[in-house]
């Protein structure tokens, strides 16, 4: 009888622990989404200005474009110390990657092996 109580108590503790882990993970995901939305909103105007002023044979026209879209903030971790961030916009099928750290825009770049 004592063994059964110990097993049931352990199962209850395991279920409670898994529930707590799930709750903490959910809360962290909400905070990360909020932070990402804030960063994207902060970077958006800079990205549009930099993309429109970038020198390229294909002009990037966000304000006068017929079809515009925000792909959003992307990042690639090259190794333990290097992360490449990119904020991507599309206007009339012309891609523009804006690096918020270097504050530099590249039109038609191949971020993430994109052609």
TORFI-825350 format. One record per atom (N, C-alpha, C): residue number from 0; x, y, z; atom name. Coordinates in nm, 2 decimals. Last residue first. Layout:
BEGIN
NODE num u v w atome
NODE NUM X Y Z CA
...
***
This chain:
BEGIN
NODE num u v w atome
NODE 114 1.72 3.30 -5.43 N
NODE 114 1.76 3.34 -5.56 CA
NODE 114 1.66 3.45 -5.60 C
NODE 113 1.85 3.26 -5.11 N
NODE 113 1.74 3.29 -5.19 CA
NODE 113 1.79 3.34 -5.32 C
NODE 112 2.03 3.18 -4.90 N
NODE 112 2.04 3.11 -5.03 CA
NODE 112 1.92 3.14 -5.12 C
NODE 111 1.99 3.36 -4.70 N
NODE 111 1.94 3.22 -4.68 CA
NODE 111 1.93 3.15 -4.81 C
NODE 110 1.99 3.63 -4.92 N
NODE 110 1.99 3.59 -4.78 CA
NODE 110 1.92 3.45 -4.77 C
NODE 109 2.10 3.74 -5.16 N
NODE 109 2.07 3.60 -5.15 CA
NODE 109 2.07 3.56 -5.00 C
NODE 108 1.93 4.05 -5.27 N
NODE 108 2.04 3.97 -5.21 CA
NODE 108 2.00 3.83 -5.19 C
NODE 107 1.78 4.25 -5.38 N
NODE 107 1.80 4.13 -5.45 CA
NODE 107 1.91 4.04 -5.40 C
NODE 106 1.95 4.50 -5.21 N
NODE 106 1.84 4.47 -5.29 CA
NODE 106 1.87 4.34 -5.38 C
NODE 105 2.04 4.57 -4.89 N
NODE 105 2.08 4.51 -5.01 CA
NODE 105 1.96 4.46 -5.09 C
NODE 104 2.12 4.82 -4.65 N
NODE 104 2.02 4.75 -4.73 CA
NODE 104 2.09 4.69 -4.85 C
NODE 103 2.24 4.87 -4.32 N
NODE 103 2.27 4.86 -4.46 CA
NODE 103 2.17 4.78 -4.53 C
NODE 102 2.30 4.87 -4.04 N
NODE 102 2.21 4.97 -4.11 CA
NODE 102 2.24 4.99 -4.25 C
NODE 101 2.42 4.68 -3.90 N
NODE 101 2.51 4.76 -3.99 CA
NODE 101 2.43 4.87 -4.05 C
NODE 100 2.18 4.59 -3.77 N
NODE 100 2.30 4.62 -3.70 CA
NODE 100 2.39 4.71 -3.78 C
NODE 99 1.98 4.54 -3.96 N
NODE 99 1.96 4.65 -3.86 CA
NODE 99 2.08 4.68 -3.78 C
NODE 98 2.00 4.51 -4.29 N
NODE 98 2.07 4.46 -4.17 CA
NODE 98 2.06 4.57 -4.07 C
NODE 97 1.75 4.42 -4.51 N
NODE 97 1.81 4.53 -4.43 CA
NODE 97 1.87 4.47 -4.31 C
NODE 96 1.69 4.31 -4.83 N
NODE 96 1.73 4.27 -4.70 CA
NODE 96 1.80 4.39 -4.63 C
NODE 95 1.43 4.31 -5.06 N
NODE 95 1.53 4.40 -5.00 CA
NODE 95 1.56 4.34 -4.86 C
NODE 94 1.31 4.19 -5.37 N
NODE 94 1.34 4.17 -5.23 CA
NODE 94 1.45 4.26 -5.18 C
NODE 93 1.05 4.26 -5.58 N
NODE 93 1.19 4.30 -5.55 CA
NODE 93 1.21 4.28 -5.40 C
NODE 92 0.78 4.23 -5.62 N
NODE 92 0.87 4.11 -5.65 CA
NODE 92 1.01 4.15 -5.64 C
NODE 91 0.68 4.47 -5.52 N
NODE 91 0.67 4.44 -5.66 CA
NODE 91 0.77 4.33 -5.70 C
NODE 90 0.87 4.45 -5.25 N
NODE 90 0.79 4.54 -5.32 CA
NODE 90 0.79 4.51 -5.47 C
NODE 89 0.94 4.31 -4.94 N
NODE 89 0.92 4.28 -5.08 CA
NODE 89 0.83 4.39 -5.14 C
NODE 88 1.19 4.30 -4.68 N
NODE 88 1.07 4.36 -4.74 CA
NODE 88 1.07 4.32 -4.88 C
NODE 87 1.34 4.17 -4.39 N
NODE 87 1.32 4.15 -4.53 CA
NODE 87 1.19 4.22 -4.57 C
NODE 86 1.61 4.21 -4.19 N
NODE 86 1.47 4.24 -4.20 CA
NODE 86 1.44 4.25 -4.35 C
NODE 85 1.85 4.00 -4.04 N
NODE 85 1.80 4.06 -4.16 CA
NODE 85 1.65 4.09 -4.15 C
NODE 84 2.15 3.91 -3.87 N
NODE 84 2.01 3.95 -3.87 CA
NODE 84 1.97 4.02 -4.00 C
NODE 83 2.37 3.67 -3.79 N
NODE 83 2.34 3.76 -3.89 CA
NODE 83 2.19 3.79 -3.89 C
NODE 82 2.59 3.61 -3.52 N
NODE 82 2.45 3.60 -3.57 CA
NODE 82 2.43 3.71 -3.67 C
NODE 81 2.86 3.45 -3.37 N
NODE 81 2.81 3.53 -3.48 CA
NODE 81 2.67 3.50 -3.52 C
NODE 80 2.94 3.26 -3.18 N
NODE 80 2.95 3.40 -3.15 CA
NODE 80 2.89 3.50 -3.26 C
NODE 79 2.90 3.00 -3.27 N
NODE 79 2.88 3.03 -3.13 CA
NODE 79 2.87 3.18 -3.10 C
NODE 78 2.78 3.07 -3.60 N
NODE 78 2.86 2.98 -3.50 CA
NODE 78 2.82 3.03 -3.36 C
NODE 77 2.56 3.18 -3.73 N
NODE 77 2.67 3.11 -3.80 CA
NODE 77 2.75 3.02 -3.71 C
NODE 76 2.23 3.19 -3.71 N
NODE 76 2.34 3.18 -3.62 CA
NODE 76 2.45 3.11 -3.69 C
NODE 75 2.02 3.42 -3.86 N
NODE 75 2.09 3.30 -3.88 CA
NODE 75 2.21 3.30 -3.79 C
NODE 74 1.70 3.57 -3.86 N
NODE 74 1.83 3.56 -3.81 CA
NODE 74 1.89 3.42 -3.84 C
NODE 73 1.45 3.81 -3.96 N
NODE 73 1.51 3.67 -3.97 CA
NODE 73 1.65 3.68 -3.91 C
NODE 72 1.16 3.99 -3.96 N
NODE 72 1.29 3.98 -3.90 CA
NODE 72 1.34 3.83 -3.90 C
NODE 71 0.97 4.00 -4.26 N
NODE 71 0.99 4.02 -4.12 CA
NODE 71 1.14 4.00 -4.09 C
NODE 70 0.83 4.05 -4.50 N
NODE 70 0.86 3.91 -4.46 CA
NODE 70 0.89 3.90 -4.31 C
NODE 69 0.58 4.25 -4.60 N
NODE 69 0.69 4.24 -4.50 CA
NODE 69 0.71 4.10 -4.47 C
NODE 68 0.50 4.37 -4.92 N
NODE 68 0.48 4.27 -4.82 CA
NODE 68 0.60 4.28 -4.73 C
NODE 67 0.31 4.51 -5.20 N
NODE 67 0.42 4.52 -5.09 CA
NODE 67 0.39 4.42 -4.98 C
NODE 66 0.23 4.60 -5.51 N
NODE 66 0.23 4.48 -5.42 CA
NODE 66 0.34 4.48 -5.32 C
NODE 65 0.28 4.85 -5.61 N
NODE 65 0.15 4.79 -5.62 CA
NODE 65 0.13 4.68 -5.53 C
NODE 64 0.47 5.12 -5.46 N
NODE 64 0.46 4.98 -5.51 CA
NODE 64 0.32 4.93 -5.51 C
NODE 63 0.54 5.36 -5.36 N
NODE 63 0.46 5.36 -5.48 CA
NODE 63 0.44 5.22 -5.54 C
NODE 62 0.67 5.28 -5.13 N
NODE 62 0.56 5.37 -5.12 CA
NODE 62 0.48 5.38 -5.24 C
NODE 61 0.88 5.11 -5.22 N
NODE 61 0.78 5.07 -5.12 CA
NODE 61 0.66 5.15 -5.13 C
NODE 60 1.06 5.03 -5.47 N
NODE 60 0.97 5.14 -5.45 CA
NODE 60 0.86 5.09 -5.35 C
NODE 59 1.38 4.98 -5.58 N
NODE 59 1.29 4.93 -5.48 CA
NODE 59 1.19 5.04 -5.44 C
NODE 58 1.50 4.91 -5.91 N
NODE 58 1.46 5.01 -5.80 CA
NODE 58 1.36 4.94 -5.70 C
NODE 57 1.78 4.74 -6.01 N
NODE 57 1.63 4.72 -5.99 CA
NODE 57 1.59 4.81 -5.88 C
NODE 56 2.03 4.82 -5.98 N
NODE 56 1.98 4.83 -6.11 CA
NODE 56 1.82 4.81 -6.11 C
NODE 55 2.09 5.02 -5.68 N
NODE 55 2.07 4.89 -5.75 CA
NODE 55 2.01 4.91 -5.89 C
NODE 54 2.14 5.16 -5.38 N
NODE 54 2.18 5.16 -5.52 CA
NODE 54 2.17 5.02 -5.58 C
NODE 53 1.89 5.24 -5.15 N
NODE 53 2.00 5.15 -5.19 CA
NODE 53 2.02 5.16 -5.34 C
NODE 52 1.67 5.39 -5.08 N
NODE 52 1.79 5.47 -5.11 CA
NODE 52 1.90 5.38 -5.16 C
NODE 51 1.48 5.20 -5.01 N
NODE 51 1.45 5.29 -5.12 CA
NODE 51 1.57 5.37 -5.17 C
NODE 50 1.61 5.08 -4.79 N
NODE 50 1.58 5.00 -4.92 CA
NODE 50 1.55 5.09 -5.03 C
NODE 49 1.61 5.28 -4.60 N
NODE 49 1.74 5.23 -4.65 CA
NODE 49 1.72 5.15 -4.78 C
NODE 48 1.33 5.32 -4.56 N
NODE 48 1.42 5.43 -4.61 CA
NODE 48 1.55 5.38 -4.67 C
NODE 47 1.26 5.07 -4.47 N
NODE 47 1.20 5.12 -4.59 CA
NODE 47 1.29 5.23 -4.65 C
NODE 46 1.42 5.05 -4.23 N
NODE 46 1.43 4.95 -4.34 CA
NODE 46 1.38 5.01 -4.47 C
NODE 45 1.32 5.25 -4.07 N
NODE 45 1.46 5.26 -4.12 CA
NODE 45 1.48 5.17 -4.24 C
NODE 44 1.06 5.15 -4.04 N
NODE 44 1.08 5.28 -4.11 CA
NODE 44 1.22 5.29 -4.16 C
NODE 43 1.11 4.90 -3.90 N
NODE 43 1.04 4.91 -4.02 CA
NODE 43 1.07 5.04 -4.10 C
NODE 42 1.22 4.88 -3.64 N
NODE 42 1.31 4.88 -3.76 CA
NODE 42 1.24 4.91 -3.89 C
NODE 41 1.01 4.89 -3.47 N
NODE 41 1.11 4.99 -3.46 CA
NODE 41 1.20 5.00 -3.58 C
NODE 40 0.86 4.66 -3.55 N
NODE 40 0.80 4.80 -3.56 CA
NODE 40 0.91 4.91 -3.55 C
NODE 39 1.05 4.47 -3.48 N
NODE 39 1.01 4.48 -3.62 CA
NODE 39 0.95 4.62 -3.64 C
NODE 38 1.06 4.50 -3.20 N
NODE 38 1.18 4.52 -3.28 CA
NODE 38 1.14 4.55 -3.43 C
NODE 37 0.79 4.43 -3.13 N
NODE 37 0.84 4.56 -3.10 CA
NODE 37 0.97 4.60 -3.19 C
NODE 36 0.78 4.17 -3.23 N
NODE 36 0.69 4.26 -3.28 CA
NODE 36 0.74 4.41 -3.26 C
NODE 35 0.97 4.05 -3.05 N
NODE 35 0.99 4.05 -3.20 CA
NODE 35 0.91 4.15 -3.27 C
NODE 34 0.84 4.09 -2.80 N
NODE 34 0.97 4.15 -2.83 CA
NODE 34 1.00 4.16 -2.98 C
NODE 33 0.62 3.92 -2.85 N
NODE 33 0.60 4.06 -2.82 CA
NODE 33 0.73 4.14 -2.85 C
NODE 32 0.74 3.67 -2.88 N
NODE 32 0.66 3.73 -2.99 CA
NODE 32 0.64 3.88 -2.97 C
NODE 31 0.86 3.65 -2.62 N
NODE 31 0.95 3.66 -2.74 CA
NODE 31 0.87 3.71 -2.86 C
NODE 30 0.63 3.63 -2.46 N
NODE 30 0.72 3.74 -2.45 CA
NODE 30 0.81 3.76 -2.57 C
NODE 29 0.52 3.39 -2.56 N
NODE 29 0.44 3.52 -2.57 CA
NODE 29 0.54 3.64 -2.56 C
NODE 28 0.73 3.22 -2.48 N
NODE 28 0.69 3.23 -2.62 CA
NODE 28 0.61 3.36 -2.65 C
NODE 27 0.71 3.23 -2.20 N
NODE 27 0.83 3.28 -2.27 CA
NODE 27 0.80 3.30 -2.42 C
NODE 26 0.46 3.12 -2.16 N
NODE 26 0.48 3.26 -2.13 CA
NODE 26 0.60 3.31 -2.20 C
NODE 25 0.52 2.85 -2.25 N
NODE 25 0.41 2.93 -2.32 CA
NODE 25 0.43 3.08 -2.29 C
NODE 24 0.71 2.77 -2.06 N
NODE 24 0.74 2.78 -2.21 CA
NODE 24 0.64 2.87 -2.28 C
NODE 23 0.55 2.78 -1.83 N
NODE 23 0.67 2.87 -1.84 CA
NODE 23 0.71 2.88 -1.99 C
NODE 22 0.37 2.57 -1.90 N
NODE 22 0.32 2.71 -1.87 CA
NODE 22 0.43 2.81 -1.89 C
NODE 21 0.53 2.35 -1.92 N
NODE 21 0.45 2.40 -2.04 CA
NODE 21 0.41 2.54 -2.02 C
NODE 20 0.63 2.34 -1.66 N
NODE 20 0.72 2.36 -1.77 CA
NODE 20 0.65 2.41 -1.89 C
NODE 19 0.39 2.28 -1.52 N
NODE 19 0.46 2.40 -1.49 CA
NODE 19 0.56 2.44 -1.61 C
NODE 18 0.33 2.03 -1.63 N
NODE 18 0.24 2.14 -1.65 CA
NODE 18 0.31 2.27 -1.63 C
NODE 17 0.55 1.88 -1.54 N
NODE 17 0.53 1.90 -1.69 CA
NODE 17 0.44 2.01 -1.72 C
NODE 16 0.49 1.90 -1.27 N
NODE 16 0.62 1.95 -1.32 CA
NODE 16 0.61 1.98 -1.47 C
NODE 15 0.25 1.76 -1.25 N
NODE 15 0.26 1.90 -1.21 CA
NODE 15 0.38 1.96 -1.27 C
NODE 14 0.34 1.50 -1.34 N
NODE 14 0.24 1.57 -1.41 CA
NODE 14 0.24 1.72 -1.38 C
NODE 13 0.52 1.45 -1.13 N
NODE 13 0.57 1.45 -1.26 CA
NODE 13 0.47 1.53 -1.35 C
NODE 12 0.35 1.45 -0.90 N
NODE 12 0.46 1.54 -0.91 CA
NODE 12 0.51 1.56 -1.05 C
NODE 11 0.19 1.23 -0.97 N
NODE 11 0.13 1.36 -0.96 CA
NODE 11 0.24 1.47 -0.97 C
NODE 10 0.39 1.03 -0.97 N
NODE 10 0.32 1.06 -1.09 CA
NODE 10 0.25 1.19 -1.09 C
NODE 9 0.46 1.03 -0.69 N
NODE 9 0.56 1.06 -0.80 CA
NODE 9 0.49 1.10 -0.93 C
NODE 8 0.21 0.95 -0.58 N
NODE 8 0.27 1.08 -0.55 CA
NODE 8 0.37 1.13 -0.65 C
NODE 7 0.20 0.69 -0.69 N
NODE 7 0.09 0.79 -0.72 CA
NODE 7 0.14 0.93 -0.70 C
NODE 6 0.42 0.58 -0.56 N
NODE 6 0.41 0.58 -0.71 CA
NODE 6 0.31 0.69 -0.75 C
NODE 5 0.34 0.60 -0.29 N
NODE 5 0.47 0.67 -0.34 CA
NODE 5 0.46 0.68 -0.49 C
NODE 4 0.11 0.44 -0.29 N
NODE 4 0.10 0.58 -0.26 CA
NODE 4 0.23 0.66 -0.31 C
NODE 3 0.23 0.19 -0.35 N
NODE 3 0.13 0.25 -0.44 CA
NODE 3 0.11 0.40 -0.42 C
NODE 2 0.39 0.15 -0.12 N
NODE 2 0.45 0.16 -0.25 CA
NODE 2 0.36 0.23 -0.35 C
NODE 1 0.19 0.12 0.08 N
NODE 1 0.28 0.24 0.08 CA
NODE 1 0.35 0.26 -0.05 C
NODE 0 0.08 -0.12 0.00 N
NODE 0 0.00 0.00 0.00 CA
NODE 0 0.09 0.13 0.00 C
***
